[in-house]
């Protein structure tokens, strides 16, 4: 397909030129440009904001529609500072002006539970379609608005600037859809990685799942067992975080791969520092400390906590976030009683991006649940502690 890319571009350019050439006569250009400046500047600002809102809203709405049409439920829709979220079966509308720092929107789907392979791949298909649908719609929507302006409304003092701003945002959104980092993926990049990387796919699906079934847990455990105990590629870290979280706070069970990995980290403390250096992996470092304490290896947790604390203090994080993470960790590990501090909703800030989730009830419930800590395991170790 790549070898035909240039001829396709040339053909498209010729076709576009053939269609539009009759338009560029008889004063068409002067009328088009003059219509850009007919309205006062304050109306231009309003049109700019309207085009931005519609571009974001329609993009996120396309994500939402794709999810719903493929059988997935929606937990929340965020568009600029508007938040529509579902709690206990009822929808709630809120304003959160902190979201303006995000400069866009987000759709949060949810999955109750995945109990067999067919459901897993059905949800995977739904997520894949949603990832690709929104950026494609943005391209089509932008093209339609521009064509309508050029063909039908080139003299309109409203539609011409609206078309221009829509084009700018369409190009911007398309470019950002092709950007990726270690932690953030644009829609096109996420779509490609989701369909090519089974670990990434499992991680994305898991983060949308409310209750981990035995099938789901076994699938995640099988994924991490493919890697040697000494191997911690970025791809498995979200899955490890999910498993450690589950077996600390929800399940009283011994999982050999988690024990051996936690013990390996104890003898290679630089790994804890590595996790803490990236904000998104700080919870994994916390869960490993909690896991060691819960399953009778507090001395190992005490040693690693020193490295955790040192690295956290060195991070450039908002003071409220750094303070919350430290007090939460000390409290859950039993080093200090910070219950009064942790009960204050205003203090809950496990990440610099916590403002994104403030309108989502599950966010606070999850943090409050973690802050209550855990009881020590009564299960018999699957392998002797001295060998762990």
Steps between C-alpha positions, in 0.01 A plus 500: 500500500791738579632492142166641379493780757660769281282430190193511724604840638559632147164369377321649802667838443405501130143399580470769766643757262257400225201528734595830659657686207168650381458653842814711480373749244275806492618641833460176692829535689436860606150411619635203697768701679280804560241279672766408759512854636142625477412423860644690801788332687282402798276297268813342357595390852156348552521313168850380590373360834194346336709322236739372767215371717327328207827340384568358846140404573440322170833318527419368847138431404627279218708303751191464718268394217752241379522353851123486544434356153743219580337407829707693756367710786617854570618622839574862414530757223733799544493790254705808591363587848174302467475165680221248448551199726301199614474405866279221637300485178430875481664761279637818654610822330776715650737781413871454567695800374830335589443279194579798278866417573440176311390698195272231362279215610480135593256209493519239775331170413453224756483122499333318787697178470663278236446130566595334174709550186210595273407799719864609519533519121157658463605784729837522326321545167279772648798694638689465174208638300457792739869590482496527121148641458557837669811618312350383169182692578705810582664484157166448321323770704777751433502424127121536475497838678780633277337373179162642601663835562689502169203388291194643673584755772819679394332838544362423847663716772418227752569176314831604341686569828325198655634289214851638543509431875351153449776427250766613748361281777449207262866515395610538864295201619619287209863582576462424871328172412833393350708591805608250765723493809568230759179597681275683251373379164309692237199321353673374185808384693285339769293321235811356338663394828173360634467268200867401485598466867307241711640643825386852414159361403470308829604807698246730333214251535589434866498868595137520382394184691330539839525141628782263413368148445709186544527478119622861479754452780636182346536675166701781660714256699574306180619822338757579771618138521630535144778723636791395726468617860786743439331660200282809554420649158268800502231292326437278804517768770129599478403132521729445799347805667149359451596159639684633805210734571251214477692256720566763765157656537250249362631144517671306780710268285861418417603544139844358433598736210416803716694366798811426297490837323449692825791312658718568195421872528610488865847389392507748211368816662580713194176359353292676764679822413433435132128459565478814713682712239196468273191637663267246340695212662511640855189293593687186390784584740245556778318172433828304509577646843148417621523150353822423687348611830175315451669172427744501790805671352487833685877515541536501121236772469680712762822483298330594173299782661821694561572497126136578420506806728833628367390479138157652568657799674721557197207512256366826363136456598244742643546523878144380565559189286837415651365552854193288436697210351747498790235523771290235329795261475609554861143457623426179310834350600428586865794737545276789607135583552393749232131404505380854576699642208396228257130538581501855362387485137697816422823314576437208262749549220681179396611663176551843349211406267260420784291802399387302195325244719357726771154483345506118492360349825697176456825696524444607861348164596809320374739726690294480819497122472878486462549738792319257729791262456492120513518213747792258509460181302404180680574280202780246500783614268504331162880488528722528810582860593872429512484400133289797394 
